[in-house]
Amino acid sequence: MEMQLNKISVEKTKESKLASVDFNNLPFGSIFSDHMMVCEYENGVWSAPKVIPYQKISLDPSAKIFHYGQSIFEGMKAYKDKEDKIWLFRPLDNHSRLNKSAARMAMPEIPQEYFMEGLSTLLQVDKDWIPQTEGSSLYIRPFMFASGNGFHASPADKYTFLICTAPSGPYFAGEVSVLIEETYARAANGGVGYAKAGGNYAAQFYPTKLATDKGYQQVIWTDDNTHEYIEEAGAMNIFVRIGDTLITAPTSDRILDGITRKSILQLAENEGIKTEVRKLKVSEIIEAANNSSLKEMFGAGTAAVISPISGFGYQGKDYELPKLENSFADSLKKKITAIQYNLADDPFNWRYQVK
């Protein structure tokens, strides 16, 4: 069904919070901009998106989000260059993945023009909220949840889609130490691991707490069947450098098709770095650590871009990674962020200007 989208209505806040924000000392994702975008799905039709003041949401106690967990989200960032131009990074990939998540969770897909024009309008209204301090950006959280009511175990008859934003500093400060998981699994074959469903992340919190209790910051997830193969690092994709080869796991039912992951693979290939997309055994990593061919490990995702791993624990033993002056992690992060902030050429056409 074709959608005709007229001009998006905008209701501006009566009192901006902007003056109270210290843009030189931003936490990640806990200060929220003045406005948000919202639209509703009911009777098989999406209402027109509208931009309204950031505010609380009122829901009936029987809203199905509380009972059956139909909830999906995306993570994006907006950047502002020295000329005050606003940029997004591969936003159509986020839209495509959000709809892939929606389909898996039996939720309605969002028309591309609703997503892109609603987001663009929101960013224009809140353009002064986009930081220009180094390492900072406007984090964007598009999300949809079941707002229809009822205790019957079935998909809802109403859904709410919102986009909220938060001026944010770096996600992680410095390197992280991780524990390779041997008991719990993030996802299983035939499940929803490839979707950005809220329940995936809720289920990670307990095993991650067990790891932090042991002194690690994050978990490296292994496959659900044998726990022999590494799959993801916390809420991010994972890369391992053995020798001069950069290795990452293939996407599957269990592994998120990360936009940063895809960008790293394409950028590495462009830079002449050898890459392999294949299953990687924990035993191969241990062997590489023991013979000193294990050079780097890092997580990759929108929030952190690239998060270097300083060491890992496995079966009661800790392994430290070497400190490299010219690491792939540093080089690739600098190149990706230079494209994102419009500080370098974009040969891949990843940048999208908001006008």
C-alpha positions in Angstrom: 0.0 0.0 0.0 1.5 3.4 -1.0 1.8 6.0 1.7 1.4 9.7 1.0 3.1 11.8 3.7 2.3 15.4 4.0 4.3 17.9 6.0 5.0 16.5 9.5 3.3 18.5 12.3 5.6 20.0 14.9 4.6 21.1 18.4 7.6 22.8 20.0 8.3 22.8 23.7 7.4 25.9 25.8 10.6 25.6 27.8 13.8 24.2 26.4 16.3 22.3 28.7 19.2 23.1 26.4 20.8 25.8 28.6 21.1 23.4 31.5 23.3 20.9 29.6 27.1 20.8 29.9 28.1 19.7 26.4 31.7 19.4 27.5 30.8 16.7 30.0 28.2 14.5 28.5 27.3 11.0 29.9 26.0 8.4 27.4 22.3 8.2 26.8 20.9 9.8 30.0 20.2 13.4 29.0 17.3 13.8 26.6 16.6 16.4 24.0 13.6 18.7 23.9 11.5 16.8 21.4 10.5 13.3 20.2 8.8 11.9 17.2 5.8 9.6 17.5 3.3 7.8 15.3 0.7 5.1 16.1 -0.3 1.9 14.2 -4.0 0.9 14.6 -6.5 -0.9 12.3 -3.8 -1.7 9.9 -2.8 1.9 9.3 0.1 4.2 10.5 -0.9 7.6 11.6 1.2 10.5 10.3 4.4 11.1 12.3 4.4 14.2 14.5 7.2 15.9 16.5 6.1 16.8 20.0 7.8 17.8 23.3 9.7 15.0 25.0 7.3 13.7 27.6 6.1 10.6 29.6 3.9 8.0 28.0 0.7 6.8 29.5 -0.2 3.1 29.0 -2.9 0.8 30.2 -1.7 -1.9 32.6 -2.9 -4.5 30.1 -0.7 -3.1 27.3 0.8 -6.1 25.7 4.4 -4.7 25.9 4.2 -5.5 29.6 3.1 -9.1 29.2 4.5 -10.5 25.9 7.5 -8.3 25.2 6.9 -7.1 21.7 9.6 -4.4 21.6 12.3 -3.6 19.1 14.7 -0.7 18.7 17.6 0.7 16.7 20.7 2.7 17.6 21.9 5.6 15.4 23.9 8.8 15.8 23.7 12.3 14.3 26.8 14.4 13.8 27.3 18.1 13.1 30.3 19.4 11.2 32.1 22.7 11.4 29.6 24.2 8.9 26.6 23.2 11.1 25.6 20.6 8.5 23.8 17.5 10.0 24.9 14.0 9.0 23.7 10.5 9.6 25.6 7.3 9.0 23.9 4.6 6.8 20.4 5.4 8.1 18.6 3.3 5.4 20.4 0.3 6.8 18.9 1.1 10.3 15.5 1.4 8.7 15.9 -1.9 6.9 17.1 -3.7 10.0 14.3 -2.3 12.1 11.7 -3.7 9.7 13.5 -7.0 9.7 13.2 -7.0 13.5 9.5 -6.0 13.2 8.7 -8.9 10.9 10.4 -11.4 13.2 8.4 -10.1 16.2 5.1 -10.1 14.3 5.0 -6.3 14.4 4.0 -3.9 11.5 6.8 -2.6 9.3 7.4 1.2 9.2 7.3 2.9 5.8 10.7 4.3 4.8 9.3 7.9 4.3 7.8 7.9 7.8 11.1 6.8 9.3 13.4 9.1 7.3 11.2 12.2 7.1 10.1 11.9 10.8 13.7 11.6 11.9 14.9 14.4 9.6 12.2 16.7 11.0 13.1 15.8 14.6 16.8 16.5 13.9 16.0 19.9 12.4 13.9 20.9 15.3 16.5 19.8 17.8 19.6 20.7 15.8 21.1 22.7 18.6 21.2 19.5 20.7 23.8 17.9 18.4 27.2 18.2 20.1 30.3 19.3 18.3 32.7 18.4 21.0 35.2 15.7 20.0 33.9 12.1 20.6 30.4 13.3 21.2 27.3 12.9 19.0 23.5 12.9 19.2 22.5 9.3 20.0 19.2 8.4 18.3 16.9 5.7 19.6 14.1 4.7 17.2 11.8 2.1 18.9 8.5 0.4 18.6 6.4 -1.4 21.2 3.0 -3.1 21.6 0.6 -0.5 23.0 -2.6 -2.5 22.4 -4.4 -3.9 25.4 -5.3 -7.4 26.5 -4.1 -10.5 28.3 -4.5 -12.9 25.4 -1.2 -14.3 24.3 -1.2 -12.9 20.7 0.2 -10.0 18.8 -1.2 -6.6 19.8 -3.7 -4.6 17.7 -1.9 -1.3 18.3 1.7 -0.3 18.2 3.6 2.9 19.0 6.7 4.0 17.2 8.9 6.7 18.7 12.3 8.3 18.0 14.0 9.9 21.0 17.5 11.5 21.1 20.2 12.1 23.7 23.4 14.2 23.3 26.1 11.7 24.4 29.8 11.4 25.1 31.8 8.2 24.5 30.0 4.9 25.4 33.1 3.2 26.9 36.1 4.9 28.4 39.3 3.0 27.5 39.7 -0.8 27.0 37.6 -3.5 28.5 38.3 -7.0 30.0 36.0 -9.7 29.0 35.0 -13.2 30.1 34.4 -15.9 27.5 31.0 -17.4 28.4 30.8 -21.2 28.9 27.3 -21.7 30.3 24.8 -19.1 29.1 23.9 -18.3 25.5 22.8 -15.0 24.0 20.7 -16.6 21.3 19.8 -19.9 19.6 19.2 -21.2 16.1 15.7 -20.3 15.0 15.4 -17.6 17.6 15.4 -13.8 17.6 19.2 -13.2 18.0 19.4 -11.3 14.7 16.6 -8.9 15.7 17.1 -5.9 17.9 14.5 -7.1 20.3 14.5 -5.7 23.8 14.3 -9.2 25.4 17.6 -10.2 23.8 19.3 -7.5 25.9 17.3 -8.2 29.1 18.5 -11.9 28.9 22.1 -10.7 28.7 22.1 -8.8 32.0 22.3 -11.7 34.4 25.3 -13.5 32.8 27.0 -10.1 32.4 26.4 -9.4 36.1 28.1 -12.7 36.9 31.1 -11.7 34.8 31.3 -8.2 36.4 31.2 -9.9 39.8 34.4 -11.6 38.8 36.1 -8.4 37.7 35.3 -8.4 34.0 33.4 -5.6 32.2 31.7 -7.7 29.5 31.0 -11.2 28.2 32.0 -12.8 25.0 29.1 -14.9 23.9 29.7 -18.4 22.5 27.4 -20.6 20.5 24.4 -22.1 22.3 25.1 -25.7 21.3 28.7 -26.5 22.2 30.1 -23.1 23.5 33.1 -23.8 21.2 32.7 -20.8 18.9 32.8 -17.1 19.7 29.9 -15.0 18.4 29.4 -11.6 19.9 31.0 -9.3 22.6 28.4 -8.0 25.0 25.9 -6.1 22.8 28.4 -5.8 20.0 29.8 -7.8 17.1 33.4 -9.0 17.7 36.6 -8.9 15.7 39.7 -10.9 16.4 43.1 -10.2 14.8 45.4 -13.2 14.4 48.6 -12.3 12.7 47.6 -9.7 10.2 44.2 -11.2 9.5 41.0 -9.7 10.9 38.3 -12.4 11.6 34.7 -12.0 12.6 31.8 -14.5 12.8 29.3 -14.8 10.0 25.8 -13.4 10.6 23.1 -16.0 11.4 19.8 -16.4 13.3 22.0 -15.8 16.4 24.1 -12.9 15.4 23.1 -9.3 14.6 23.9 -7.9 11.2 25.8 -5.0 12.6 26.1 -1.8 10.5 29.4 -0.9 12.1 30.5 -4.6 11.5 29.7 -4.3 7.8 31.5 -0.9 7.6 34.6 -2.3 9.2 34.8 -5.2 6.8 34.4 -3.0 3.8 36.8 -0.4 5.1 39.4 -3.0 6.0 39.2 -4.5 2.5 39.6 -1.0 1.0 42.7 -0.6 3.2 44.3 -3.8 2.1 43.7 -5.6 5.5 43.0 -9.3 5.0 39.6 -10.3 6.5 37.9 -13.6 7.1 34.2 -14.1 7.9 34.1 -17.5 9.4 33.3 -19.5 12.5 36.1 -19.0 15.1 36.8 -21.5 17.8 37.7 -20.5 21.3 40.5 -23.0 21.2 42.0 -21.2 18.1 42.0 -17.9 20.1 43.7 -19.7 23.1 46.3 -21.2 20.8 47.0 -17.8 19.2 47.3 -16.2 22.6 49.8 -18.9 23.7 52.0 -18.6 20.5 51.7 -14.7 20.5 49.9 -14.5 17.1 46.8 -13.1 18.8 47.3 -9.3 18.3 43.9 -7.7 18.9 40.3 -8.2 19.9 37.6 -5.6 19.8 33.9 -5.1 19.9 32.1 -3.1 17.1 28.7 -1.3 17.4 27.0 2.0 16.9 27.3 3.2 20.5 31.1 2.6 21.0 32.0 2.3 17.3 35.1 0.2 18.2 35.8 -0.9 21.8 39.3 -2.4 22.3 39.6 -5.5 24.5 42.6 -5.5 26.8 42.3 -9.1 27.9 40.0 -12.1 28.4 39.3 -14.8 30.9 38.5 -18.4 30.0 38.3 -21.5 32.3 39.8 -19.7 35.2 42.8 -18.3 33.4 43.3 -14.7 32.2 45.0 -13.8 29.0 46.4 -10.3 28.3 46.6 -8.9 24.8 49.6 -7.0 23.6 49.6 -3.2 23.5 50.1 -2.1 19.8 51.1 1.3 18.6 49.4 1.0 15.3 46.4 -1.2 16.0 43.7 -2.1 13.5 41.2 -0.9 16.1 42.6 2.6 16.3 43.1 3.0 12.6 39.7 1.7 11.6 37.9 3.7 14.3 39.6 6.9 13.2 38.7 6.3 9.6 35.0 5.5 10.3 34.6 8.5 12.7 36.3 10.8 10.1 33.6 9.8 7.6 30.8 10.1 10.2 31.9 13.6 11.2 32.4 14.8 7.6 36.2 15.1 8.2 37.2 12.8 5.3 36.0 11.7 1.9 33.2 9.1 1.9 34.0 6.8 -1.0 31.3 4.4 0.1 28.4 6.9 0.1 27.7 6.0 3.8 27.0 9.6 4.9 23.5 11.0 4.6 22.9 14.8 4.9 19.8 15.9 6.8 18.3 18.9 5.0 
